[in-house]
Amino acid sequence: MKITDEIFQVGGGRLTSYEDAAIYLISFNGHAAIVDAGCGDSQDKLLKNIRSCGVKPDQIEYLFITHCHYDHTGGAKALKDKLQCRIISHELDAPFLEQGDNRVTAASWYDSVIQSFTVDRKLSGAREKIDLGGRIIEAVHTPGHSPGSVVYLTESDGFRVVFAQDVHGPLDPSLLSDKADYRRSLELLLSLEADILCEGHFGVYRGKDEVKDFIESYI
C-alpha cells in the first residue's frame, strides 16, 4: 500500500498474515529500511511485496524495531539472516530480544517462541538521528507500552510521517508496561504534529486533525 512516493505498507493483515503487526518500507535514494518484522511466518510474501515497490532486498540497510513484542519482532532474526541488515532497537527492549524472553516479548501470547538475535545499534537517548540515504529518520523514545518503545519520525513528499506502532497499547504487567509513562508518551506523540501516522494494527491516519484525534482517544 503506497503511503507516499517513498513509504509503503508491505506487511500486516492481508498483505502477509493477520497475526503480523504492520510492516512498513522506507526507500530514500536507493537506500531502504523496514519498520518492524511481523511474526515471521510469511516472509516470502513480505519480500515479494518489497520487490513490488521497486526495492531490491539487498538495498535494505536497517530493520527499525518499534518495540520488542512478538508480532513486531518474531521475524527479525530470519530477516537479518536473509538481508544482512542492521537491527536498531532501544536499549531497554534489546535485552528481551537478545535473551529470547518469551514473556516480556509476548511470544507466549502467540503460543510461540521468539528466536533471539543481536541488536546492532541500541538507542539510548530521548531522541537520536539515523541517516538513510542522506535523509534523517529520528528515533523518539516513547515508553509505556514497553520500556523501550520507540517511534520513528521522518519527512517524505513534504509530510511529517511518524511510525508509531501500538499507540493503542495494551498495557499489561507481564509486558512491563507503565501507565504514567504511556500517558506522557502520548502527549509527546501529539507534540510531534505528524501529518501521517503509520500505526501497528489500526492502519494509516492522514492529516493533522485525524492523527490528533486518534492519539487523543487513548489519553
C-alpha positions in Angstrom: 0.0 0.0 0.0 1.5 3.3 -1.1 1.6 6.0 1.6 4.0 8.4 -0.1 6.2 8.0 -3.1 8.9 6.7 -0.7 6.9 4.9 2.0 4.8 1.8 1.7 3.0 -0.7 3.9 4.3 -4.1 2.9 3.1 -6.4 5.7 0.4 -7.0 8.2 -3.2 -8.0 7.6 -4.0 -9.3 4.2 -0.5 -8.2 2.9 1.3 -11.0 4.8 -0.6 -12.7 7.8 -3.3 -11.3 10.1 -1.2 -12.1 13.2 1.5 -9.7 11.9 1.6 -6.1 13.1 2.0 -3.7 10.2 5.4 -3.7 8.4 6.4 -0.5 6.7 9.1 0.1 4.0 11.1 3.4 3.6 13.1 3.9 0.5 15.3 7.0 0.2 17.5 7.5 -2.8 18.0 3.7 -3.3 18.6 3.1 0.4 15.9 1.3 2.2 14.7 0.3 5.7 11.9 -1.8 7.2 9.9 -0.8 10.3 9.2 -3.9 12.3 9.2 -7.5 11.1 5.9 -9.2 11.9 5.8 -12.7 13.4 7.9 -14.2 10.5 5.6 -16.8 9.1 5.0 -15.0 5.7 8.4 -13.7 4.8 8.2 -14.9 1.2 5.1 -12.7 0.8 6.9 -9.8 2.5 9.9 -10.0 0.3 7.6 -10.2 -2.8 5.8 -7.1 -1.6 9.1 -5.2 -1.1 10.2 -6.1 -4.6 6.8 -4.9 -6.0 7.6 -1.4 -4.5 10.7 -1.3 -6.7 13.1 -2.1 -3.8 15.6 -5.0 -4.0 16.0 -6.9 -0.7 19.8 -6.2 -0.8 19.0 -2.4 -0.6 17.6 -2.8 2.9 20.1 -1.5 5.3 18.1 -1.3 8.5 15.4 -3.0 10.4 13.9 -0.5 12.8 12.2 -2.1 15.8 9.5 0.0 17.5 9.2 -2.3 20.5 10.1 -5.9 21.5 6.7 -7.6 21.1 6.5 -10.8 19.1 4.0 -9.6 16.4 6.6 -6.9 15.6 9.8 -8.9 16.1 9.2 -12.6 15.6 10.5 -12.4 12.0 13.5 -10.2 12.9 16.2 -12.9 13.1 15.3 -14.5 9.8 15.1 -11.1 8.0 18.5 -10.2 9.4 20.0 -13.5 8.3 18.5 -13.1 4.8 19.1 -9.4 4.2 22.2 -8.8 6.3 20.6 -5.6 7.6 21.4 -3.9 10.8 18.8 -4.1 13.6 18.0 -1.0 15.6 16.1 -1.1 18.9 16.0 0.8 22.2 18.4 -0.4 24.8 15.6 -1.0 27.3 13.9 -3.5 25.0 17.0 -5.0 23.4 17.8 -7.5 26.3 14.5 -9.3 25.9 15.2 -9.8 22.2 18.8 -10.9 22.7 17.9 -13.2 25.5 14.8 -14.6 23.8 12.4 -13.7 26.6 9.1 -15.2 25.7 7.2 -13.5 28.5 8.1 -9.9 28.0 8.1 -10.1 24.2 4.6 -11.7 24.5 5.7 -14.6 22.3 3.8 -16.8 24.8 0.6 -14.9 23.9 1.0 -16.4 20.4 1.9 -19.9 21.7 5.3 -19.4 20.1 9.0 -18.9 20.9 11.0 -15.9 19.8 14.3 -16.5 18.1 16.9 -14.4 19.9 19.1 -12.1 17.8 21.7 -9.4 18.3 20.6 -5.8 18.2 23.3 -3.9 16.2 22.5 -0.4 17.4 21.0 0.2 20.8 19.2 3.5 21.1 19.8 5.2 24.5 18.8 8.9 24.2 15.4 10.5 24.3 15.9 11.3 20.6 18.5 10.0 18.2 19.0 10.6 14.5 19.6 7.9 11.9 20.9 8.6 8.4 19.3 6.7 5.5 20.5 7.7 2.0 21.4 11.2 3.2 18.0 11.7 4.8 17.2 11.8 8.5 15.0 9.5 10.5 14.6 10.4 14.1 14.0 7.8 16.8 12.0 9.2 19.7 11.8 7.1 22.9 8.1 6.7 23.9 8.0 4.2 26.9 4.8 2.9 28.3 3.5 0.0 26.2 7.0 -1.4 26.7 10.0 0.1 28.5 11.9 0.7 25.2 9.1 1.6 22.8 10.2 4.0 20.1 8.5 6.0 17.3 10.4 6.9 14.1 9.8 10.3 12.6 10.8 11.5 9.1 9.7 13.7 6.2 8.5 12.4 2.8 6.7 14.3 0.0 6.5 17.3 2.2 4.7 15.4 5.0 5.9 14.7 8.6 5.4 10.9 8.9 5.6 9.1 12.2 5.8 5.3 12.6 4.1 4.8 16.0 3.2 1.2 16.4 0.7 0.2 19.1 -0.4 3.7 20.1 -3.5 1.9 21.5 -1.5 -0.3 23.9 -2.4 -2.6 25.5 -0.8 -2.2 29.0 0.0 -5.3 30.9 2.2 -6.2 33.9 3.8 -9.1 32.0 4.9 -6.7 29.3 6.5 -4.3 31.9 4.0 -1.6 30.8 3.8 1.7 32.7 0.6 3.7 32.6 2.2 7.0 33.6 4.9 6.7 31.0 2.3 5.7 28.4 0.3 8.8 29.0 3.4 11.1 28.8 4.4 9.3 25.6 1.0 10.0 24.0 1.4 13.7 24.9 4.9 13.6 23.3 3.5 12.0 20.3 0.9 14.7 19.9 3.7 17.3 20.1 5.4 15.9 17.0 2.5 17.2 14.9 2.7 14.5 12.3 0.8 14.7 9.1 0.7 10.9 8.7 0.7 8.3 11.4 1.5 4.7 10.5 0.1 2.6 13.3 0.7 -1.1 14.1 -2.8 -2.5 14.0 -5.2 0.3 13.1 -3.8 1.4 9.7 -2.6 4.8 8.4 -4.1 8.1 9.6 -3.7 11.1 7.3 -4.0 14.8 8.2 -3.0 16.5 11.4 -6.6 16.5 12.7 -7.1 12.8 12.1 -3.8 11.9 13.7 -4.5 14.1 16.7 -8.0 12.7 17.2 -6.6 9.1 17.1 -3.9 9.8 19.6 -6.2 11.8 21.9 -8.7 8.9 22.0 -6.2 6.9 24.1 -5.2 9.6 26.6 
